[in-house]
Amino acid sequence: MPRLNPSKIQKILVISLSNIGDVILTFPVLDILREDFPRAKISVVVGPKAESLLKDNPHFEQTLVFNKRQFFLKHMRFMWQLRKEYFDLIVDLRNTAIPFFIGCRYRTSFFDHQRSSVHMRLRHLNRLKTIYPFASEAKRKYSLFISDKDSQVVRDLLAQEVDQNKSLIVLAPGAANSDKRWTEKGYAQVCDYLIKTKGGNIIFVGDEQDKQIVQNIQKGMALPSVNFCGRLTLPQLGGLLKKASLVISNDSAPMHLASYLNCPVLAIFGPSDPEKYGPWGEHNYYFRKNQNCLKCQNEKSTARHTCMEAVKSEDVLGAFNEFYKKRV
């Protein structure tokens, strides 16, 4: 592969991932490319779930949806459409065969010799370095575009439903994998404690499927809270998270979005590895209690994960106090 000549780069294709949280972990790569190649047209390939993250973002030329479950002929049609674009640079963060099919002048390496324990955000940045040895990370965050309209939606919701004089504590109790969800009872106890001691507004976020989870949590609470599940787009969620004094979350897309926006994050981890997938902003803290989980200790075990059930509200509040000490 020839040494990259930045002056030759007019069209860039970034092949990102499928799940929303995984795509957010590639945002630092997109930010670098947008900042360092200001005149280039950048297109991004994502899975169907993550399309809304980028489709209305004016910093990127196209958001292209690749559904790995579609028929082979549709895959070939998709490749042919990409081939006709004549990209100068392909940054493939999924390590696919797409660059082989469509051709380009420069592309990231097909070989990945990184340690398996490397955080995924850093892993993606290192992959970019195989073709473009960037000097530093981007100064701006281009990958999440929050329009004036989206900002107004958030302001209107908050004006209608919360006390504007109190801080916002945002909680994301959902996760696509149920093994990654902390208990509803635990969330209820922690929320009541935070309202009593910190006096903030408790706002729950998530998608439509998380509504029932939050309703169950609210039934177990003695004090009022607000359920925003299914009421915000992903950019609007970003607008809300930027206003939060604290985000408490399982390993999920809201946690990664809060990390990207450098919001204070306290994350509760179970089966997934926080060294690879943990919060990655400047102000973050994670808690994990999986020493006695048979499944965590041996992935081949037929036992189910018990690590999240083992976490008690006292554990999370203890982690919160440690987190709070570091911030004051």
C-alpha positions in Angstrom: 0.0 0.0 0.0 1.5 3.4 -1.0 2.2 6.1 1.6 -0.9 8.3 2.0 -0.7 11.7 0.2 -3.3 14.0 1.9 -3.5 16.2 -1.1 -4.9 13.3 -3.2 -7.8 12.6 -0.8 -11.1 13.9 -2.1 -13.5 11.1 -1.2 -13.4 9.0 2.0 -15.4 6.0 3.0 -15.5 4.9 6.6 -16.9 1.5 7.3 -18.3 1.7 10.8 -20.2 -1.0 12.8 -23.8 -2.0 13.3 -24.9 -1.5 16.9 -25.4 2.1 18.1 -22.9 1.9 21.0 -20.3 0.3 18.7 -20.7 3.1 16.1 -20.3 5.8 18.8 -17.0 4.2 19.7 -15.8 5.0 16.1 -16.8 8.7 16.4 -13.2 9.8 17.4 -12.0 8.4 14.0 -14.7 10.3 12.1 -13.8 13.5 14.0 -10.1 13.2 13.0 -10.9 12.6 9.4 -13.4 15.5 9.3 -11.0 17.9 10.9 -7.8 16.8 9.0 -9.4 16.5 5.6 -11.8 19.5 5.6 -12.4 19.5 1.8 -13.0 15.8 1.5 -16.4 14.3 1.1 -16.8 11.6 3.8 -19.4 8.8 3.5 -20.1 6.4 6.4 -21.4 2.8 6.3 -23.4 1.8 9.4 -26.0 -0.9 10.3 -29.7 -0.1 10.2 -30.0 0.6 14.0 -27.4 3.4 13.9 -28.6 5.2 10.8 -30.3 8.0 12.7 -27.0 8.9 14.5 -25.5 10.3 11.3 -28.1 10.6 8.5 -28.9 14.4 9.1 -25.3 15.4 10.0 -24.1 18.1 7.6 -20.5 17.2 8.3 -20.8 14.0 6.3 -21.7 13.5 2.6 -23.7 10.2 3.0 -24.9 7.7 5.6 -25.0 4.3 3.9 -26.9 1.5 5.5 -25.4 -2.0 5.2 -27.7 -4.8 6.5 -25.6 -7.9 6.9 -28.7 -10.0 7.0 -30.0 -9.1 3.6 -29.8 -11.4 0.5 -26.5 -11.9 -1.3 -27.7 -10.1 -4.5 -28.5 -7.0 -2.4 -25.0 -7.2 -1.0 -23.5 -7.2 -4.5 -25.7 -4.3 -5.6 -24.5 -2.4 -2.5 -20.9 -3.1 -3.4 -21.4 -2.0 -7.0 -22.9 1.3 -5.9 -19.9 1.9 -3.7 -17.5 1.0 -6.5 -19.0 3.6 -8.7 -18.2 6.3 -6.1 -14.4 5.9 -6.7 -13.2 6.5 -3.1 -9.6 7.6 -2.6 -9.4 6.4 1.0 -11.3 3.6 2.8 -11.1 3.3 6.6 -12.5 -0.1 7.4 -13.2 -0.4 11.1 -15.0 -3.8 10.7 -12.2 -5.5 8.7 -14.6 -6.5 5.9 -14.0 -7.6 2.3 -15.6 -4.4 1.0 -12.3 -2.7 0.1 -11.4 -5.7 -2.1 -14.6 -5.4 -4.0 -14.8 -1.7 -4.6 -11.1 -0.8 -4.9 -9.4 2.5 -3.7 -6.1 4.2 -3.7 -5.5 3.9 0.1 -7.1 1.7 2.7 -6.4 0.7 6.3 -4.6 -2.6 6.9 -6.4 -5.9 6.8 -4.2 -7.1 9.7 -4.9 -6.3 13.3 -2.1 -7.2 15.7 -3.5 -5.3 18.7 -4.0 -6.8 22.1 -7.5 -8.1 22.7 -7.7 -6.1 25.9 -7.3 -2.7 24.2 -10.3 -0.4 24.6 -12.4 -0.4 21.4 -12.1 3.4 21.1 -8.3 3.2 21.1 -8.5 0.1 18.8 -10.3 2.1 16.2 -7.8 5.0 16.4 -4.9 2.5 16.1 -6.5 1.1 13.0 -6.7 4.5 11.4 -3.0 4.9 12.1 -2.2 2.0 9.9 -2.8 4.3 6.9 -2.9 7.8 8.4 -0.6 8.7 11.3 -2.6 11.6 12.6 -0.9 14.0 14.9 -3.6 14.4 17.5 -7.3 13.7 18.1 -9.8 16.3 16.8 -10.5 19.5 18.7 -14.2 19.4 17.8 -16.9 16.8 17.9 -18.3 16.6 14.5 -19.9 13.1 14.6 -23.0 14.0 16.7 -24.9 16.9 15.2 -27.5 18.4 17.5 -29.6 20.8 15.4 -31.3 24.0 16.8 -34.6 22.1 16.4 -33.4 19.2 18.5 -32.1 21.5 21.2 -35.4 23.2 21.3 -37.2 19.9 21.7 -35.0 19.1 24.7 -35.6 22.5 26.2 -39.3 22.3 25.8 -39.5 18.8 27.4 -37.5 19.9 30.4 -39.5 23.1 30.8 -42.7 21.0 30.9 -41.6 18.1 33.1 -38.7 19.0 35.5 -37.8 21.7 38.0 -35.5 24.0 36.1 -33.7 25.1 39.3 -32.5 21.6 40.1 -29.7 19.6 38.5 -30.4 16.8 36.1 -29.4 13.2 36.9 -29.9 11.0 33.8 -30.3 7.2 34.2 -30.2 4.6 31.4 -31.3 1.3 32.9 -31.8 -0.6 29.6 -29.4 -2.6 27.5 -29.9 -4.7 24.3 -28.6 -7.7 26.2 -30.7 -8.4 29.3 -27.6 -9.8 31.1 -26.1 -6.3 31.1 -29.1 -4.8 32.9 -28.8 -4.0 36.6 -31.9 -4.8 38.7 -35.0 -2.6 38.7 -35.1 -2.7 42.5 -31.5 -1.5 42.7 -32.2 1.4 40.4 -35.3 2.4 42.4 -33.3 2.5 45.7 -30.4 4.5 44.2 -32.8 7.0 42.6 -34.7 7.6 45.8 -31.4 8.1 47.7 -30.1 10.6 45.1 -33.3 12.7 45.2 -33.2 12.8 49.0 -29.5 13.7 49.3 -28.7 15.6 46.1 -32.2 17.1 45.3 -31.9 16.7 41.6 -34.3 15.7 38.8 -34.2 12.0 38.0 -34.7 11.5 34.2 -34.8 8.0 32.7 -33.8 7.5 29.1 -33.8 4.7 26.6 -35.7 3.4 23.6 -39.3 2.3 23.3 -38.4 -1.2 24.6 -37.0 0.3 27.8 -40.3 2.0 28.7 -41.6 -0.9 30.7 -38.3 -1.4 32.6 -38.5 2.2 33.7 -42.2 2.0 34.7 -41.3 -1.0 36.9 -38.5 1.0 38.5 -40.8 4.0 39.1 -43.3 1.7 40.8 -40.6 0.8 43.3 -39.7 4.4 44.0 -41.1 6.5 46.8 -40.2 9.8 45.0 -41.2 11.2 41.6 -39.1 10.9 38.4 -39.5 11.4 34.7 -39.6 8.8 31.9 -38.2 10.0 28.6 -37.9 6.5 27.1 -38.9 6.5 23.4 -39.4 10.2 23.4 -36.0 11.4 22.1 -34.1 10.8 18.9 -30.4 9.9 19.4 -29.2 13.5 18.6 -31.9 14.8 21.1 -30.6 12.4 23.7 -27.2 13.8 23.2 -28.6 17.3 23.8 -30.1 16.1 27.1 -26.9 14.3 28.2 -24.9 17.5 27.7 -27.1 19.1 30.4 -26.7 16.3 32.9 -24.7 16.7 36.1 -24.4 12.9 36.2 -25.3 9.9 34.0 -25.7 6.5 35.6 -26.0 3.7 33.1 -25.4 0.0 32.3 -23.1 -0.9 29.4 -25.3 0.6 26.7 -25.5 3.1 23.9 -26.4 6.1 26.2 -23.2 5.3 28.3 -21.0 5.6 25.1 -22.9 8.7 24.0 -22.3 10.3 27.3 -18.6 9.3 27.2 -18.2 10.8 23.8 -19.8 14.1 25.0 -17.5 14.0 28.1 -20.4 13.9 30.5 -19.8 12.6 34.1 -20.6 8.9 33.9 -21.0 6.2 36.5 -21.4 2.8 34.7 -22.5 -0.5 36.2 -20.8 -3.5 34.5 -21.6 -7.2 34.5 -20.6 -9.6 31.8 -18.8 -7.2 29.4 -15.3 -6.1 30.0 -15.0 -2.5 31.1 -11.3 -2.4 30.0 -12.6 -2.8 26.4 -16.1 -1.2 26.6 -16.1 1.0 29.7 -16.8 4.7 29.8 -14.1 6.7 28.2 -14.6 10.4 29.0 -12.5 12.5 31.4 -15.0 12.2 34.2 -16.0 8.6 34.5 -16.2 5.7 37.0 -17.3 2.1 36.6 -18.3 -0.5 39.0 -18.2 -4.3 38.5 -18.8 -7.2 40.9 -18.4 -10.4 38.9 -15.9 -12.4 41.0 -18.5 -15.0 41.9 -20.3 -15.2 38.6 -19.6 -18.7 37.2 -20.4 -17.6 33.6 -18.0 -14.6 33.8 -15.2 -16.8 35.1 -15.8 -19.5 32.5 -17.5 -18.5 29.3 -18.0 -22.2 28.4 -20.1 -22.7 31.5 -23.8 -23.5 31.1 -24.6 -21.3 34.1 -26.3 -18.0 33.5 -24.8 -14.6 34.4 -25.5 -13.6 38.0 -23.0 -10.7 38.2 -25.6 -7.9 37.9 -27.9 -9.5 40.5 -24.9 -9.6 42.9 -24.6 -5.8 42.7 -26.6 -4.2 45.6 -27.7 -0.6 45.9 -25.1 -0.1 48.7 -22.4 -1.1 46.2 -23.5 1.5 43.6 -23.9 4.2 46.2 -20.4 3.4 47.5 -19.1 3.8 43.9 -21.1 7.0 43.6 -19.4 8.4 46.7 -16.0 7.5 45.3 -16.9 9.1 42.0 -18.2 12.2 43.8 -14.9 12.6 45.8 -12.9 12.6 42.6 -15.0 15.4 41.2 -14.8 17.8 44.2 
